[in-house]
């Protein structure tokens, strides 16, 4: 399927992988794909999203809010109830054993070591978004998958966090389909 991706769409996927690594996530999820689109500022998807007032800063803030370690029910919150400050523990371990000491433990190695040095798999929702991107391109009779098709794939309800972020800002699948169709059939895209 990736052979159908335009250069801009491929670049967006590479940037999504970098975003997942930067956030120290263990998989590439749909929110990373959405951030990857913004990593290609001249991409059609970015232009379409800007029409809805959605930009990189908005999406980044939403992802940060979703991934915050202090959100209810996280390990950090559960430990805080016991009087354990996870950030303070990490700081003390780094101070005693050097920066990143916890990343060099047996448990960290069992998870694959440093997340920035290994292959990150795509989460099932991200794989589904790619499948839906292909379907959207075929529906439009396009023989390529551009950033606009990835965006359409992310707007389906089963694609997780990216769908929720976009829906919260009024971006809908039907509305975006109409916008992409207005770009013209088979026209060069990104």
Secondary structure by P-SEA (a helix, b strand, c coil): ccccccaaaaaaaaaaaaaaaaaccccccaaaaaaaaacccccaaaaaaaaacccaaaaaaaaaaaacccccccaaaaaaaacccaaaaaaaaaaacccccccccaaaaaaccccccbbbbbcaaaaaaaaaaaaaaaaaccccccaaaaaaaaacccccaaaaaaaaacccaaaaaaaaaaaccccccc
